[in-house]
């Protein structure tokens, strides 16, 4: 059975026409569906007789089901969603510093092919791409989680399981449904796509001109260190990635861009590496998100990574700031649950 999240507005208009109803009803139904986080407020809509019955008979409320749910003491909510083929993905709701807002993190693939050595998701390998509808359902589940605690889902980042730029067509279609005023209404500027630095994908995302933000998961300022941590670094060098990011930025309003940098003890957290990163970002309108590492056990290479010590982490940030790089630590979320991407799925029986 399909879900309404599987349809764009044009597709649902066509469906109504095939059923013999006016296509103009499609926009009102889908707006209600998105605003209600997956539920249509039928009592508030004036629709012709038989339309509600036809929609409810043809479409299920959800195709993905919650297989596991964890809530941290800080309010972070992590969902493991079981898909119709039995595979599972993670979606996370994180409270904002403002009491009326939350941020969401959604997945774009089942598993991941990037092989990043410190990431839990990559340990299960790549299984398949998610459809646009499956990504939209994550968005709706997180919107429902936010509504349940009296908050609003304000921003969404494609930073969960998978590499979004390897599933770009479906990601773009999901963004259009989530961001467009006629459906999800979130707005392109409230959406961030995070990548390990796949240059052709960055170019294609820029070509789409959806007004979204780009985040680069850099994690090292030099090619040698980065290639050990992220195998994709062997294909695209740091300078090549940054040049692609520059072009994306120039074509999307020159808004500041995020550099994600997970600090790993004795790997990428030295003062010299901070200076190298500062030199790389000189004259660029980019800010650095320093990430606290959540240990995930033995990596693909057999190494057990550890988070940088508080002293080393603070020294790294101080070195960047002394060189006029806008830097802050992303507040750690869900430290008392399986917070790292892929951990809940890894430990669950639903795989």
ABEGO torsion letter per residue (X at the ends): XBBAAABBAAAAAAAAAAAGBBAAAAAAAAAAAAAAGGBBBAAABBBBBGAAAAAAAABBABABBBABBBBBAAGBBBBBBBBAAGBBBBBBBBBBABAABBBBBBBABBEBAAGBAABAAAAAEBABBBBAAAAAAAAAAAAAAAAAAGBBBABBBBABBEBAAAAAAAAAAAAAAAABAABAGAEAAABBBBBAGBAAAAAAAAAAGAGBBBBBBAGBABAAAAAAABAAAAABBAAAAAAAAAAAAAAAGGBBBBBBBBBBBGAAABAAAAAAAAAAABGBBBBBBBBBBBBAEBBAAGBBBBBBBAAAAAAAAAAAAAAGBBBBBBBBBGAABBABBGAAAAABABX
